[in-house]
Amino acid sequence: MNLYESLKLIHVACVVISGALFALRFALLNVRPKNRLPKQLKVLPHVVDTVLLVAAIGMLLLSAVNPFQVTWLTAKIIALVAYILFGAFCLRSRPGSARQAVMFVVAASVFVYMVWVAVSKHALPAIV
């Protein structure tokens, strides 16, 4: 396995872990809204997301690709910013509120879109 493939494996693993941690934090906030999240669940997502981004940057450097010249990569970057914003709004909203639920659905949808873009290498779904 070469360095690029290793970085891709790390990146994909971190995507799965990051999505799972977001869903777990959302669930815990709603199951036990009066309790604070454990410190580990506040720190670990940042560590995982940092590793995820470092792996992504490493893959870009190894492949000498400008992400803003590749449509699907540009779409992923824009979606990443949206995911971060909606995810933050979700986790900072009052547990059980309609706003929190909407922000979770939007953030999760953007997350799924980013995965779809990464797998398909297309910025927009094909209309069939």
Secondary structure, 3 states (H helix, E strand, C coil): CCHHHHHHHHHHHHHHHHHHHHHHHHHHHHHCCCCCCCHHHHHHHHHHHHHHHHHHHHHHHHHCCCHHHCHHHHHHHHHHHHHHHHHHHHHHCCCCCHHHHHHHHHHHHHHHHHHHHHHHCCCCCCCC
